[in-house]
Amino acid sequence: MSDAAAPDWRRNQAAVTGATFIGFAGFTLVMPFLPLYFEQLGVQSARSVAIWSGLSLGVTPAVTAAMAPVWARLAERYGRKMMVGRSLISFMVIMGALAVVRAPWQVFFLRAIQGFFAGYGPIALTMAAESAPPDKIATAIGWVHTAQRLGPALGPVIGGAVTDLIGWRGTFVLIGAVFMVVAAVLTVRTRAQWGEEKGAKFQGNPFATHLRLLGIPRVRTVLSVGLIETFFFFGAFSFLGAYFISRFGVSLTLAGVLLAGFGIGGLLYTLMV
């Protein structure tokens, strides 16, 4: 890549990094406080709140993991930037819909749809690597990876503060509007490159490819460790916000600040290694 193309690379990098930050922050903006939203929807018993919260919080990453191979293969065929834009637009619609739900099953359904259209984290990393000059690839990937860590860290703080100011439904509407803006910016910044990515052959079964990878012992080990770590992390993270509020009477904003410690710790570890 020539020096003349450097400004375009930097603009694309900024757009991809910003979209990644917003997308990953969107997952944790209201996640720790979702049990309180179910109470507002009329779910009264603590057991029912826990069940609906667990199902709604767990279905998104579960569906995301199942669909990731499919979206990755489609990104090879139709373009990665188009897939990221598709994901952000779907988030916009889903967040807006969450503002008008009237029953807990509707939240569960929308969270499942959100997982179906998510899964652009690896695609964003590939976009960063492909758009950067050879000597800047590591830097580009580092910026996107930092956004993937920083987004979830600051998500609860932003979500808690905004919810304290404008309420639950207003927060969902605002989040949807932010996704719309980010999708528009990403589209404008990268639209000219969409055609360059098309034309890759759609070969094989994406699930078969991942099953072959699972046949490698080291891959199974890494995935097992990641699964255990994620299980315990999100198992606590998903309910700690509601616990802080009900047990200590803190505001949503302060609860979000306390929860940010999880993400900040992960970010610091990423920077250290």
C-alpha positions in Angstrom: 0.0 0.0 0.0 1.4 3.4 -1.0 1.8 6.4 1.2 -0.9 8.1 -0.8 -3.4 5.5 0.4 -2.4 5.9 4.0 -5.2 8.5 4.8 -7.8 6.0 3.4 -6.3 3.3 5.5 -6.5 5.4 8.6 -10.1 6.5 7.9 -11.1 2.9 7.4 -9.3 1.8 10.5 -11.1 4.5 12.5 -14.5 3.4 11.1 -13.9 -0.3 11.8 -12.5 0.4 15.3 -15.4 2.6 16.2 -17.9 0.1 14.9 -16.3 -2.6 16.9 -16.3 -0.6 20.1 -20.0 0.3 19.7 -21.0 -3.2 18.7 -19.2 -4.8 21.7 -20.3 -2.1 24.1 -23.9 -2.8 23.0 -23.7 -6.3 24.3 -23.0 -5.1 27.9 -24.8 -1.7 28.0 -27.9 -3.3 29.7 -26.8 -6.9 30.1 -26.0 -6.6 33.9 -29.2 -4.8 34.5 -31.6 -7.0 32.5 -33.0 -8.7 35.6 -34.3 -5.2 36.7 -35.9 -4.8 33.3 -37.8 -8.0 33.7 -39.1 -6.8 37.0 -40.4 -3.7 35.3 -42.1 -5.9 32.7 -44.1 -7.5 35.6 -42.1 -10.6 36.4 -42.4 -10.7 40.2 -40.8 -13.8 41.7 -37.1 -13.9 42.1 -37.0 -17.4 40.6 -38.8 -16.3 37.4 -36.6 -13.2 37.1 -33.5 -15.4 37.3 -34.8 -17.9 34.8 -35.8 -15.3 32.2 -32.6 -13.4 32.7 -30.4 -16.5 32.4 -32.2 -17.6 29.2 -32.2 -14.2 27.6 -28.6 -13.5 28.4 -27.4 -16.9 27.4 -29.2 -17.3 24.1 -27.4 -14.4 22.4 -23.8 -15.8 22.7 -25.1 -19.3 22.1 -26.7 -18.4 18.8 -23.7 -16.2 17.9 -21.3 -19.1 18.3 -23.5 -21.3 16.2 -23.8 -18.8 13.4 -20.2 -17.5 13.4 -19.0 -20.0 10.8 -21.9 -19.2 8.5 -21.4 -15.4 8.6 -17.6 -15.9 8.2 -18.2 -17.9 5.0 -20.8 -15.4 3.7 -18.3 -12.6 4.4 -15.8 -14.3 2.1 -18.4 -14.4 -0.7 -20.2 -11.0 -0.3 -17.6 -8.9 1.5 -16.7 -8.4 5.1 -17.7 -4.8 5.4 -21.1 -5.5 4.2 -21.5 -8.2 6.9 -20.4 -5.8 9.6 -22.9 -3.2 8.3 -25.6 -5.9 8.2 -24.9 -6.7 11.8 -25.0 -3.1 13.1 -28.3 -2.4 11.2 -29.8 -5.5 12.8 -28.7 -4.3 16.2 -30.4 -1.0 15.6 -33.7 -2.6 14.8 -33.5 -5.0 17.8 -32.6 -2.3 20.3 -35.5 -0.2 19.1 -37.8 -3.2 19.4 -36.6 -3.9 23.0 -37.9 -0.4 23.9 -41.5 -1.5 23.2 -41.6 -5.0 24.5 -44.4 -5.9 26.9 -43.6 -9.5 27.9 -40.4 -11.4 29.0 -40.7 -13.9 26.1 -40.4 -11.0 23.7 -37.0 -10.0 25.3 -35.8 -13.6 24.9 -36.9 -13.7 21.3 -35.2 -10.4 20.4 -32.0 -11.5 22.2 -32.0 -14.7 20.1 -32.4 -12.7 16.9 -29.5 -10.4 18.1 -27.3 -13.5 18.4 -28.3 -14.7 14.9 -27.1 -11.5 13.3 -24.1 -10.9 15.5 -20.7 -12.6 15.1 -18.7 -9.9 13.4 -15.8 -9.8 15.8 -13.4 -12.0 13.8 -14.6 -10.3 10.6 -13.6 -6.9 12.0 -10.1 -8.2 12.8 -9.7 -9.5 9.3 -10.9 -6.1 7.9 -8.3 -4.3 10.0 -5.5 -6.6 8.8 -6.5 -6.4 5.1 -6.9 -2.6 4.9 -3.6 -1.8 6.7 -0.1 -1.5 5.1 2.1 -4.6 5.7 4.1 -2.8 8.4 0.9 -1.6 10.2 -1.0 -4.8 10.3 -0.1 -5.6 13.9 -1.1 -2.0 14.9 -4.4 -2.2 13.1 -5.3 -5.6 14.7 -4.2 -4.2 18.1 -6.6 -1.2 17.8 -9.6 -3.4 16.9 -8.7 -5.9 19.7 -8.5 -3.1 22.2 -11.9 -1.8 21.1 -13.3 -5.4 21.6 -12.0 -5.2 25.2 -12.8 -1.6 25.9 -16.4 -1.8 24.6 -17.6 -4.3 27.2 -15.6 -2.6 29.9 -17.3 0.8 29.4 -20.7 -0.6 28.3 -22.1 -1.0 31.8 -21.0 2.5 32.8 -22.6 4.1 29.8 -25.7 2.0 30.0 -26.2 2.6 33.8 -25.7 6.4 33.4 -28.0 6.7 30.5 -30.7 4.6 32.1 -30.5 6.7 35.3 -31.2 9.8 33.1 -33.8 8.7 30.6 -35.1 5.3 31.7 -35.0 1.8 30.2 -37.0 2.4 27.1 -35.3 5.6 26.3 -32.0 3.9 26.6 -32.9 1.2 24.1 -34.0 3.8 21.6 -30.8 5.8 22.1 -28.7 2.7 21.7 -30.5 1.9 18.5 -29.9 5.4 17.2 -26.2 5.1 17.9 -26.0 1.8 16.0 -27.7 3.5 13.1 -25.2 6.3 13.0 -22.2 3.9 13.3 -23.6 1.7 10.5 -24.0 4.8 8.3 -20.5 6.1 9.0 -19.0 2.6 8.3 -20.9 2.3 5.1 -19.8 5.7 3.8 -16.2 5.2 4.8 -15.9 1.7 3.3 -18.5 1.5 0.5 -16.0 2.0 -2.3 -14.2 -1.2 -1.2 -17.2 -3.5 -1.1 -16.8 -4.6 -4.7 -13.1 -5.5 -4.1 -14.1 -8.2 -1.6 -16.7 -10.0 -3.7 -16.1 -13.0 -5.8 -14.6 -15.5 -3.3 -15.9 -19.0 -3.9 -18.3 -20.4 -1.5 -16.8 -23.8 -0.9 -17.5 -26.6 1.5 -19.5 -26.8 4.7 -18.4 -24.1 7.3 -19.4 -26.4 10.1 -17.4 -29.3 8.7 -14.3 -27.0 8.7 -14.8 -26.2 12.4 -15.3 -29.8 13.2 -12.0 -30.7 11.6 -10.3 -28.0 13.7 -11.8 -29.6 16.8 -9.9 -32.8 15.9 -6.7 -30.9 16.8 -5.9 -31.5 20.6 -4.5 -28.0 21.1 -7.5 -26.4 19.6 -9.8 -28.4 21.9 -7.6 -27.4 24.9 -7.8 -23.7 24.1 -11.6 -23.8 23.5 -12.1 -25.7 26.7 -10.2 -23.2 28.7 -12.1 -20.3 27.0 -15.4 -22.0 27.6 -14.7 -22.5 31.3 -13.5 -18.9 31.7 -16.5 -17.5 29.9 -18.9 -19.6 31.9 -17.7 -18.3 35.2 -17.2 -14.7 34.0 -20.6 -14.1 32.5 -22.3 -16.3 35.1 -21.4 -13.7 37.7 -21.3 -10.6 35.4 -24.8 -11.1 34.2 -26.4 -10.7 37.7 -23.9 -8.6 39.6 -25.4 -5.3 38.5 -28.8 -6.2 39.8 -27.2 -7.6 43.0 -25.3 -4.4 43.7 -28.5 -2.4 43.3 -30.8 -4.6 45.4 -28.2 -5.4 48.1 -26.5 -2.0 48.6 -29.0 0.4 47.0 -26.5 1.9 44.6 -27.5 3.7 41.4 -27.3 2.1 38.0 -24.4 4.4 37.2 -22.4 3.3 40.2 -23.2 -0.3 39.6 -21.9 0.1 36.0 -18.7 1.6 37.3 -18.2 -1.3 39.6 -18.8 -3.8 36.8 -16.4 -1.9 34.6 -13.6 -3.4 36.7 -14.1 -6.8 35.0 -13.5 -5.3 31.5 -10.7 -3.0 32.5 -8.9 -5.9 34.1 -9.2 -7.9 30.9 -8.0 -4.9 28.9 -5.0 -4.4 31.1 -4.1 -8.1 30.7 -4.4 -7.8 26.9 -2.1 -4.8 26.8 0.5 -6.5 29.1 0.7 -9.7 26.9 
